[in-house]
Amino acid sequence: MGNTKIIPCGFGPVLVLVLLAGVVGGLGQWWADGGSQAVQLARCDALLAEAWEAAVVEEVLFRGVLLWACLSWVRRRNEAYPRRAPRAHRHRFAGLRAVVDPAGFAVMASSLIFGLAHLFPEGSLMAPGADIGVAAIQGFLKVTQSTLFGAVMALLVVRSPYGSRPFPQRALSLMAPVIVHGLFDLLFWGPLLLTGGVLPSTYLTGNPADLVPLVITTVLLAWAVKSC
């Protein structure tokens, strides 16, 4: 029957690092927001809806559509580009297929777009009166953090035993990133939402305290990517 595991082999330590980043990020946001409110269990429904809706929508869009579109495009380009080149110059493209790795390109491209998408909030780009220097650092870290997170989710898909199968079985490769993404969001937003806080309208707050969880989570996610 072959390998039918939802989580690819060897990803256990990686996922521990990702979820640890969620815990650190969640506690960091709670601390930066004041960290003194009592837990409001009545807000669990809102937290669950927010976390799982974001996980499903973002994974289907970025890993279910964009990632596979990038994979398909690179594969077609690798096959067709040398044939389109003038006969006298075809030797220059002899190593093209080895240079342009479809999985590597698709993971990097889709993850970078995922990271950039998280820079743009629902409201204004930057909080009113925010320190521009701190906000610029926050922007860089937020894009880096989200890109690294997206890379782990993309690698879960391309290394899944279902990733190389035809549709509709290939859709099962999205189960792992949806579950991990949902758990991450629960940990990342839980402490803030369950203590009366609200989701930020922008990540560029200009508040130096917000840099602490950003730095730690970015380091942990970089470690997770390196461990893949």
C-alpha positions as CSV (number, residue, x, y, z in Angstrom):
1,M,0.0,0.0,0.0
2,G,3.0,2.3,0.4
3,N,3.4,5.2,2.8
4,T,0.1,6.7,3.8
5,K,1.2,8.8,6.7
6,I,-0.3,12.3,6.8
7,I,2.9,13.8,8.4
8,P,6.0,13.0,6.3
9,C,8.7,11.0,8.1
10,G,11.3,13.0,10.0
11,F,9.1,16.1,10.6
12,G,8.4,15.4,14.3
13,P,11.2,17.7,15.7
14,V,10.3,20.3,13.0
15,L,6.7,20.5,14.1
16,V,7.8,20.8,17.8
17,L,9.8,23.9,16.9
18,V,6.9,25.3,14.9
19,L,4.4,24.9,17.8
20,L,6.9,26.2,20.3
21,A,7.2,29.3,18.1
22,G,3.4,29.6,18.4
23,V,3.5,29.4,22.2
24,V,6.3,32.0,22.4
25,G,4.5,34.3,19.9
26,G,1.2,34.0,21.8
27,L,2.7,34.6,25.2
28,G,4.8,37.5,23.8
29,Q,1.7,39.2,22.3
30,W,-0.2,38.7,25.6
31,W,2.8,40.2,27.5
32,A,3.1,43.2,25.1
33,D,-0.6,43.8,25.5
34,G,-0.4,44.1,29.2
35,G,-0.8,40.5,30.3
36,S,-3.1,41.2,33.2
37,Q,-6.6,40.2,32.1
38,A,-8.4,37.1,33.3
39,V,-9.1,34.3,30.9
40,Q,-12.5,34.5,29.2
41,L,-13.6,31.0,28.2
42,A,-16.6,32.4,26.5
43,R,-14.3,33.6,23.7
44,C,-13.1,30.1,22.8
45,D,-15.6,29.8,20.0
46,A,-14.3,33.0,18.4
47,L,-10.7,31.8,18.8
48,L,-11.5,28.4,17.2
49,A,-13.4,29.9,14.3
50,E,-10.6,32.5,13.6
51,A,-7.8,29.9,13.8
52,W,-9.3,27.2,11.7
53,E,-10.8,29.4,9.1
54,A,-7.5,31.1,8.5
55,A,-5.7,27.7,8.4
56,V,-8.1,26.2,5.9
57,V,-8.3,29.3,3.6
58,E,-4.6,30.1,3.6
59,E,-3.5,26.5,3.1
60,V,-5.9,25.9,0.2
61,L,-4.9,29.2,-1.4
62,F,-1.1,29.2,-0.9
63,R,-0.3,25.5,-0.7
64,G,-3.2,24.0,-2.6
65,V,-3.3,26.5,-5.5
66,L,-0.1,28.6,-5.6
67,L,2.4,26.0,-4.7
68,W,1.1,23.5,-7.2
69,A,0.8,26.2,-9.9
70,C,4.5,27.0,-9.3
71,L,5.5,23.4,-9.5
72,S,3.6,22.9,-12.7
73,W,5.0,26.0,-14.3
74,V,8.6,25.1,-13.5
75,R,8.2,21.6,-14.7
76,R,6.8,22.7,-18.0
77,R,9.5,25.4,-18.4
78,N,12.3,22.8,-17.7
79,E,10.9,20.6,-20.4
80,A,10.1,23.2,-23.0
81,Y,12.7,25.9,-22.7
82,P,15.7,24.0,-24.1
83,R,13.5,22.9,-27.1
84,R,12.6,26.5,-27.8
85,A,16.2,27.7,-27.8
86,P,18.0,28.1,-31.1
87,R,19.7,24.9,-32.1
88,A,23.2,26.5,-31.9
89,H,22.6,27.5,-28.3
90,R,20.8,24.5,-26.9
91,H,24.0,23.2,-25.2
92,R,23.8,26.2,-22.9
93,F,20.6,24.9,-21.4
94,A,21.8,21.3,-20.9
95,G,22.0,21.7,-17.2
96,L,18.8,23.7,-16.8
97,R,16.7,20.9,-15.3
98,A,19.3,20.3,-12.6
99,V,19.6,24.0,-11.8
100,V,15.9,24.9,-11.6
101,D,14.5,22.4,-9.0
102,P,10.7,22.5,-9.3
103,A,10.1,21.7,-5.6
104,G,12.7,24.2,-4.4
105,F,11.5,27.0,-6.6
106,A,7.8,26.3,-5.7
107,V,8.5,26.3,-2.0
108,M,10.5,29.5,-2.1
109,A,8.2,31.4,-4.4
110,S,4.9,30.5,-2.7
111,S,6.4,31.0,0.8
112,L,7.7,34.5,-0.1
113,I,4.4,35.5,-1.5
114,F,2.8,34.1,1.7
115,G,5.2,36.2,3.8
116,L,4.6,39.4,1.9
117,A,0.8,38.9,2.1
118,H,1.1,38.9,5.9
119,L,2.7,42.4,5.9
120,F,-0.5,44.0,4.6
121,P,-3.2,44.3,7.4
122,E,-6.9,44.9,7.3
123,G,-6.5,48.5,8.3
124,S,-3.6,51.0,7.8
125,L,-0.1,49.7,7.0
126,M,1.4,51.3,10.1
127,A,-0.1,52.3,13.4
128,P,-0.7,56.1,13.8
129,G,2.3,57.7,15.5
130,A,4.4,54.5,15.3
131,D,8.2,54.8,15.4
132,I,9.3,54.4,11.8
133,G,12.5,52.7,12.7
134,V,10.9,50.1,14.9
135,A,8.1,49.6,12.4
136,A,10.6,48.9,9.6
137,I,12.3,46.2,11.7
138,Q,8.9,44.8,12.5
139,G,8.0,44.7,8.8
140,F,11.2,42.8,7.9
141,L,10.8,40.4,10.8
142,K,7.1,39.7,10.1
143,V,7.8,38.9,6.4
144,T,10.7,36.7,7.3
145,Q,8.7,35.0,10.1
146,S,5.7,34.3,7.8
147,T,7.9,33.2,4.9
148,L,9.7,30.7,7.1
149,F,6.4,29.4,8.4
150,G,5.1,29.1,4.9
151,A,8.2,27.2,3.9
152,V,7.6,24.5,6.6
153,M,4.0,24.2,5.4
154,A,5.0,23.9,1.8
155,L,7.6,21.3,2.6
156,L,4.9,19.3,4.4
157,V,3.0,19.2,1.1
158,V,5.9,18.4,-1.3
159,R,7.3,15.7,0.9
160,S,3.9,14.2,1.7
161,P,3.4,10.6,0.3
162,Y,0.3,12.0,-1.3
163,G,2.1,14.9,-3.0
164,S,3.1,12.9,-6.0
165,R,-0.3,11.2,-6.4
166,P,-3.0,12.3,-8.9
167,F,-6.0,14.3,-7.8
168,P,-8.1,13.9,-5.8
169,Q,-5.7,11.9,-3.6
170,R,-3.2,14.7,-3.9
171,A,-5.5,16.9,-1.8
172,L,-4.7,14.7,1.2
173,S,-1.3,16.4,1.2
174,L,-2.9,19.5,2.6
175,M,-4.2,17.8,5.7
176,A,-0.9,18.1,7.6
177,P,-0.4,21.8,6.9
178,V,-4.0,22.6,7.7
179,I,-3.8,20.8,11.1
180,V,-0.4,22.3,12.0
181,H,-1.4,25.8,10.8
182,G,-4.6,25.6,12.9
183,L,-2.8,24.5,16.0
184,F,-0.2,27.2,15.5
185,D,-2.8,29.9,15.2
186,L,-4.6,28.7,18.3
187,L,-1.3,29.0,20.3
188,F,-0.3,32.3,18.6
189,W,-3.6,34.1,19.1
190,G,-5.1,32.2,22.1
191,P,-3.4,34.1,25.0
192,L,-4.4,37.5,23.4
193,L,-8.0,36.7,22.4
194,L,-8.8,34.7,25.6
195,T,-7.8,37.6,27.8
196,G,-10.0,40.2,26.1
197,G,-7.5,41.3,23.5
198,V,-8.3,41.8,19.8
199,L,-6.4,40.8,16.7
200,P,-4.1,43.7,15.6
201,S,-5.1,45.8,12.6
202,T,-1.4,46.1,11.7
203,Y,1.8,44.3,12.7
204,L,3.8,47.6,12.4
205,T,2.9,48.9,15.8
206,G,6.2,50.7,16.4
207,N,6.2,49.3,19.9
208,P,9.6,47.9,20.8
209,A,8.0,45.3,23.1
210,D,6.4,43.6,20.1
211,L,9.9,42.9,18.7
212,V,10.7,40.4,21.3
213,P,8.2,37.7,20.3
214,L,8.9,38.4,16.6
215,V,12.6,37.8,17.0
216,I,12.2,34.6,19.0
217,T,9.6,33.1,16.8
218,T,11.6,34.0,13.7
219,V,14.7,32.2,15.1
220,L,12.6,29.1,16.0
221,L,11.0,29.0,12.6
222,A,14.4,29.4,10.9
223,W,15.6,26.5,13.0
224,A,12.6,24.5,11.9
225,V,13.3,25.1,8.2
226,K,17.0,24.2,8.7
227,S,15.8,20.9,10.3
228,C,13.6,19.9,7.4
